[in-house]
Amino acid sequence: MREPILKAVAMPPRLFWAPFVPAVVNFAVQMGVMLMCAVAFQVNPLWFIPFFLIGHIIIAAYAWREPHLSKMMMTYGPMSTPSKNVYPAKGNKLAP
């Protein structure tokens, strides 16, 4: 196999040391909260910078142990509902 393929599989895309998808989700959620608070309560948006940093540091620390956090978040949707087993058995089975 070629090296670029192995490197892309081994190290997923990152944004400032955090996996790309959780970092973007963190930014989008906190930006929405910041804008709502700034409009509703006349809060200075600069007060939210520490919350951005704390959230990003937490994601980066969690991703240090699990570098494929983005793929885990993407696959959670289809796999979140329990599968229907062909034969009655205890627990969920993805194959009969």
Secondary structure as UniProt FT lines:
FT   HELIX           3..10
FT   STRAND          14..15
FT   TURN            16..17
FT   STRAND          18..19
FT   HELIX           20..41
FT   HELIX           45..48
FT   HELIX           49..65
FT   TURN            67..68
FT   HELIX           69..79
//
